[in-house]
Amino acid sequence: MVENILIDVLFSVFDFIRGTFFLSIAVFLLFLLGYFFSRELLEKKFKLNWMQKTFVSSFFVFVLLLLVVFVWPVIDSFLSVDLGTVPEPLKLTLGEFFYLAGSVLIKMIAVALVFSIFVLPLAFVGAFAFDFLDKKFKWNTFINFFFSVFAATGVGLFIVLFLMPWIIPGAVYLIYFA
């Protein structure tokens, strides 16, 4: 009986670490893009501190993600064939189209701003892990960056799955329906 509980706990921890690893690969690739964006553009052109660079680069990454989320269904619908013609009352005029595109752009920027604010504490966790790994081990910068992303993703996934599970449906609602 006790052995089964211990085995279940160990397998659950292993599954959590495995899921965190796979999710952190995607997050690493996205924030590597943000890292190069902040390093090339923000560090050389503007003299921003660490927190400002982190906020702007995460905002840039979230804008790109939300652009994909909002534009992908439109591209998918344009690729569909045999849709027929749009009925006359449902056709958009040029003014209505620009109003719709502008409102979606404003919503996308607002949602990216909210997500960037929520990700800042996880960036602090990642920065702490990066500094710790940089002092403890003399690895490559990108390896330290990946393990810091892994730590921040693990903390964020723990918060989302166990402490505040309402974040996922709330984020979906914020993206599509708010």
Wavefront OBJ file of the C-alpha trace (Angstrom):
o trace
v 0.000 0.000 0.000
v 2.669 2.491 1.017
v 4.930 1.310 -1.797
v 2.196 2.072 -4.316
v 1.782 5.614 -3.018
v 5.535 6.172 -3.130
v 5.732 4.804 -6.686
v 2.783 6.985 -7.731
v 4.453 10.063 -6.246
v 7.766 9.261 -7.947
v 6.092 8.694 -11.313
v 4.100 11.896 -10.899
v 7.256 13.882 -10.152
v 8.978 12.258 -13.135
v 6.034 13.127 -15.407
v 6.037 16.699 -14.113
v 9.768 17.065 -14.820
v 9.358 15.473 -18.254
v 6.479 17.794 -19.134
v 8.430 20.770 -17.858
v 11.384 19.748 -20.008
v 9.330 19.527 -23.211
v 7.536 22.784 -22.488
v 10.794 24.505 -21.616
v 12.231 23.616 -25.038
v 9.474 25.621 -26.725
v 9.753 28.445 -24.198
v 13.540 28.448 -24.627
v 13.256 28.850 -28.387
v 10.733 31.671 -28.042
v 12.668 33.559 -25.426
v 15.937 32.966 -27.269
v 14.335 35.030 -30.027
v 13.437 37.638 -27.400
v 16.967 37.471 -26.006
v 18.493 38.266 -29.392
v 15.899 40.991 -29.909
v 16.730 42.595 -26.576
v 20.452 42.174 -27.031
v 20.682 43.484 -30.578
v 18.087 46.232 -30.535
v 17.472 47.277 -26.968
v 20.979 47.030 -25.591
v 22.664 48.829 -28.458
v 20.066 51.475 -29.322
v 18.468 52.184 -25.969
v 20.112 52.110 -22.598
v 17.564 50.028 -20.675
v 18.120 48.220 -17.421
v 17.569 44.480 -17.003
v 13.929 44.668 -15.977
v 12.972 46.988 -18.809
v 14.775 44.801 -21.353
v 13.087 41.691 -19.973
v 9.668 43.310 -20.093
v 10.116 44.614 -23.640
v 11.535 41.344 -24.951
v 8.747 39.289 -23.333
v 6.223 41.770 -24.739
v 7.786 41.257 -28.190
v 7.552 37.466 -27.821
v 3.925 37.618 -26.680
v 2.990 39.950 -29.538
v 4.491 37.452 -31.993
v 2.659 34.544 -30.316
v -0.646 36.388 -30.279
v -0.151 37.434 -33.877
v 0.121 33.757 -34.780
v -2.902 32.910 -32.618
v -5.050 35.624 -34.200
v -3.835 35.364 -37.788
v -3.644 31.564 -38.088
v -7.454 31.045 -38.267
v -7.710 33.797 -40.881
v -4.985 32.217 -43.030
v -6.574 28.806 -42.553
v -9.936 30.126 -43.691
v -8.398 31.758 -46.763
v -6.820 28.438 -47.702
v -10.161 26.638 -47.604
v -11.842 26.155 -50.921
v -15.500 25.783 -51.852
v -16.665 28.346 -49.346
v -18.965 29.981 -51.814
v -19.661 33.686 -51.808
v -20.259 35.865 -48.801
v -23.870 37.081 -48.564
v -24.317 40.781 -49.216
v -25.358 41.760 -45.651
v -22.244 40.059 -44.222
v -19.654 41.669 -46.510
v -17.323 44.087 -44.784
v -16.762 47.554 -46.125
v -13.254 48.976 -46.106
v -13.990 51.081 -43.011
v -15.418 48.092 -41.133
v -12.382 46.011 -42.086
v -9.936 48.631 -40.784
v -12.029 49.043 -37.620
v -11.941 45.275 -37.054
v -8.204 45.042 -37.760
v -7.486 48.009 -35.466
v -9.578 46.648 -32.627
v -7.866 43.244 -32.927
v -4.457 44.958 -32.927
v -5.323 46.987 -29.813
v -6.653 43.858 -28.085
v -3.540 41.911 -29.044
v -1.262 44.615 -27.623
v -3.306 44.801 -24.403
v -3.244 41.015 -23.928
v 0.514 40.923 -24.629
v 0.984 43.663 -22.039
v -0.977 41.690 -19.419
v 0.919 38.470 -20.174
v 4.258 40.296 -20.027
v 3.400 41.668 -16.591
v 2.445 38.194 -15.369
v 5.652 36.644 -16.705
v 7.988 39.109 -14.948
v 8.108 37.175 -11.633
v 9.042 34.048 -13.565
v 11.771 36.058 -15.270
v 13.134 36.853 -11.808
v 13.211 33.120 -11.046
v 15.023 32.514 -14.323
v 17.510 35.299 -13.632
v 18.214 33.892 -10.177
v 18.767 30.423 -11.663
v 20.984 31.891 -14.390
v 23.170 33.733 -11.861
v 23.365 30.669 -9.630
v 24.363 28.405 -12.521
v 26.849 30.961 -13.817
v 28.605 31.103 -10.427
v 28.394 27.389 -9.645
v 29.192 25.925 -13.073
v 31.184 27.452 -15.900
v 28.940 26.304 -18.719
v 28.086 27.982 -21.979
v 25.721 30.942 -21.728
v 23.023 29.178 -23.740
v 23.151 26.097 -21.514
v 22.758 28.310 -18.456
v 19.954 30.137 -20.250
v 18.167 26.851 -21.025
v 18.419 25.635 -17.425
v 17.200 28.989 -16.140
v 14.250 28.767 -18.555
v 13.690 25.208 -17.313
v 13.589 26.424 -13.701
v 11.242 29.302 -14.496
v 9.016 27.020 -16.583
v 8.917 24.487 -13.750
v 7.872 27.132 -11.237
v 5.298 28.559 -13.643
v 3.898 25.142 -14.491
v 3.658 24.263 -10.789
v 1.762 27.492 -10.133
v -0.578 26.967 -13.083
v -1.279 23.290 -12.454
v -1.451 23.120 -8.677
v -1.969 26.560 -7.156
v -4.027 28.488 -9.710
v -5.536 26.148 -12.304
v -8.006 28.835 -13.379
v -5.173 30.635 -15.221
v -5.421 28.443 -18.338
v -9.141 28.986 -19.046
v -8.728 32.613 -17.996
v -5.917 33.095 -20.519
v -7.972 31.462 -23.270
v -10.912 33.703 -22.389
v -8.653 36.773 -22.345
v -7.166 35.932 -25.729
v -10.333 35.127 -27.634
v -13.393 36.476 -25.843
v -12.494 39.422 -23.579
l 1 2 3 4 5 6 7 8 9 10 11 12 13 14 15 16 17 18 19 20 21 22 23 24 25 26 27 28 29 30 31 32 33 34 35 36 37 38 39 40 41 42 43 44 45 46 47 48 49 50 51 52 53 54 55 56 57 58 59 60 61 62 63 64 65 66 67 68 69 70 71 72 73 74 75 76 77 78 79 80 81 82 83 84 85 86 87 88 89 90 91 92 93 94 95 96 97 98 99 100 101 102 103 104 105 106 107 108 109 110 111 112 113 114 115 116 117 118 119 120 121 122 123 124 125 126 127 128 129 130 131 132 133 134 135 136 137 138 139 140 141 142 143 144 145 146 147 148 149 150 151 152 153 154 155 156 157 158 159 160 161 162 163 164 165 166 167 168 169 170 171 172 173 174 175 176 177 178
